[in-house]
Amino acid sequence: MSQITFKNVETAKLVTLDLNLKVLKSSGREMFIQDSAVYVLLHQLFTQKVSLISYSDIGSIVRDQKSAFHMEDSPDSIIANKYVFKSHAVLKNVLVDDFIVTVRGLGYKASSKWLPVLEEKRDEQNKNAFLMEITAIIEDCIAYSESADITQDKSGFSFIKPDQETALDHFRRMNDCYHTFLSRYSAPGNSIELLELREKITKVLLYAIYWRVGDSLTSEKFRSDYKNELQVLLRQVKQAVDLLD
């Protein structure tokens, strides 16, 4: 990989580090990174070999790229601050000013506002896989309802009493894809969106295990309402997922 690109999730701005040319690109601007220590520091941040670059790591980078005697009387924290400041200056030359953030008392890392483009694609693939599975479950639920007997009890309620294997299969499938999705997207700041998604998924689950009840409905009306309501829920789930972008 000769170029690594990050995208700001709030502004959609892109920033690219060309590993061969040692050039930083963004907003139509290009900046050659002349300082070897700054380049290695940015290289570490862009390649994400570590989630955090400590003060001592940066001190080692600077000494390796400069000399063992460079700023020899300065603690690693001072060296780190100086070279992160230089890195900020390079980034600002291409109109990027929030890529590096401080982890107080420990070091520095790439801001969570910036996501590697490949990671962004994986996120989209995860979302698509989740939606495809939910869609498949809903389609299976509707197909089952088309041939299942509609039961009416003494109160006039209409419902489907599925075989246990079908209900458990639908539950397992929904449980698996939901928890996989939830664990991937749980993060500070998106709890409201996840709660909204959870509410929609809970409703789909009730339909998937056939707990949906109609009041004095004919079999045809029950099946029609069941199908239409599930399709509405699917649209709502898709909208809730979109809010996680």
N, C-alpha and C positions, 0 to 999 in steps of 0.2 A: 504494500500500500504506500504509494508515493505522496498522497495527500490525505489529510484528515480534516474533516469538516464538522463543525458544531453548529447547532441552530438554537437561537434563543426562543424558548417556548412562549415567551410573552410578546415579543416583537417580530418573530420570524426572521430576524437578521441572521445571516450566516457569517462565519469566520473560518478560514481555511489556513492550515499550516502545510506548506509544501516542503516535504522532508528532503527532497533532492536539492532544491534551490535555496533552502533556508529562508523562505519568503513567507510572510504573513499577508493574507488577503481578506479584505472585507469592504463592503460599501463602495466597490469600484476602485479601491486603493490597494497598493502593494507596498510592503516594507521589508527590505532585506535586513535580516537580523545579523548584524556585524559582530556583536559581542557573543563569543562562544558560550560563556556561562549562561547568558540570558537564553540562548537558543536551547541549550540542554534543559534548562528549567522549563521552558515552554513545551519542549518535546515531552518531558515527563508528564506535564499536565494534559497535553493533547492525547497521548497514547494511553493515559490512565493505567499505567502499570501498577501504580499504588494509588489508593484513594486519598491519601494525605501525604504531602511533602513536609517533613519536619524541618525545624531549624538546622539540626545537625546534618540532614540530607543536603540541604542547600549549601551549608558550609563546605561539605565534602565536594559538591559539584564545583563550587567556585575555586577551591584549592586545586582540584584536578585540572580545571581548565586554565587557570592562571598560573599559580605556583604555590608551593607549600608556605611561602613567606608572605603571600598576599593577605593583607589585613590580619597579620598573624597575632596582633595584640587585641583583636576584636573578638568578642564572643559570637557564637554562631547566630544568635538572635539578631545581632546588629548586621552581620553579613547578609543574613536572609532578608531583613527589611530593606537593605540597600538594593539587592538584586531583584527583589520583587517589585520595588519602586521602578527600577529600570525596565522590568518586564511590562509593568503598567504603562510606562511611557511608550513602548513599542506598540502595545495594543491600542492606545489612544490615537496613535498616528493613523490607524485604520478605523477609527471611530468606534472602538470597543472599549468600554470603561468599567465593565462589571463582570469580567470573566474570572478573575482571581479573587477569592474571598479569604479572610483571615479565620483561622480556627484558634481562638484565643488560648495562648499559652502553649500551643502545640506546633503550629506551622500554618501551611496554606493548602488550599485545594481549589479545584475548578468549581464555580458556582453551580448550584443545582438548576439555575435558570437556563443553563446551556446543556444541551443534550447532543451526544454524538449522532450524526445523521443515520448511521447504521443502527444504532440503538433505537432511534425514532422509528425506523422501518420495522424493527423487531416488535416495538410496542404496538404498531399498527397491525402487524400480523397477529399478535396476541389478542387484540380487540376483535379482529375479524374472525379468528378461530372461536372466540367466545360467542360472538353473535351467530356464527354458523351453527354451533352446537345448540344454542337456545332455539334458533329457527327450526333446526331438525327435530328437536323435542316437541315443539309446538305443532309442527306438521304431523308428527307421529300421533300426538294427542288427538288432533282433529280427525285423522284417518281412523283411529280406533273408535272415536265417538260416532262415526258414520255407520258403523256396523254393530255397535254395542246396543244392548237393550236399554231402554230408558225406563227406570223404575219409578213408580209413584207410590208414596206411602199414604197412610190414613189422613195425614195432615194436608195432603194435596201437593207436597213437595215432589219435584221431579229431579232425578239425579242418575248418574251412572255408577253402578257398583262393579268396578273392574276386577279382573283376576289379580291376585296378590302379586304375581310375578311381574305383570305389566306396571303396576303402581310402584313397586320397589325399583324396577329398572329405570323408570322416569326419575324417581327421587335420586338414585345414585348418580345418574348422568348430570342432573342439575346441580347436585351437591358438589361433585368433582369440578365441574367447569367454573362454578361460582367461587369456590374457595381458592382455586388456582388464580382466577382473575383478581380476587380481593387481595391476596397476598402480594401480587405483582404491583398493584396500584395503591396500596395503603401507604400514605405519606402525609407528613404535616401539611395542612392547608387544603386538603381535599375531602375532609370528613363529611361535609354536607353533601357533596356530590355522591360519595359512596353510600351514604345513608339513603339518599333518594333512589339510587340503583338497587339497593337492598330491598327497599319497599316494593319496587316493581317486580323484582325476582321472587319475592315472597308471594305475591299475587299469582305469578305464573306457576309457582310450585303448587299452590292450592288447586289450580286447574289441572296441572300435570298428574296429580294423584286423585283427580276426579272428586274433589270436595266441593265443586261448584254445585249450587242448588238452585233450581228454578221453582217458582210458585205457580202451581196449577197450569203448567205449560204442556202443550202437546209434544210428542216426540220430535216432530219436524221443527217446531218452534224452539225447543230446547237445543237441538243440534245447531240450528242456525245462529242462535244467540251465543252459544258456546264458541263457535268458530269466529264470529265477528268480534267478540270480546277478547279472545286470545290474540287476534290480529291487531287490535288496538293496543293491547299490552306490549306486543312485540315492538310496535312503533315507539311506545313510551320508553322501553328498555334501550332502544337505539339512541333516542334523544338523551337519555341519562348517560350513556356511554360517551356520547359526543362531548358532554360537559367536562369529561376528564382529559380532553386534549390540552 
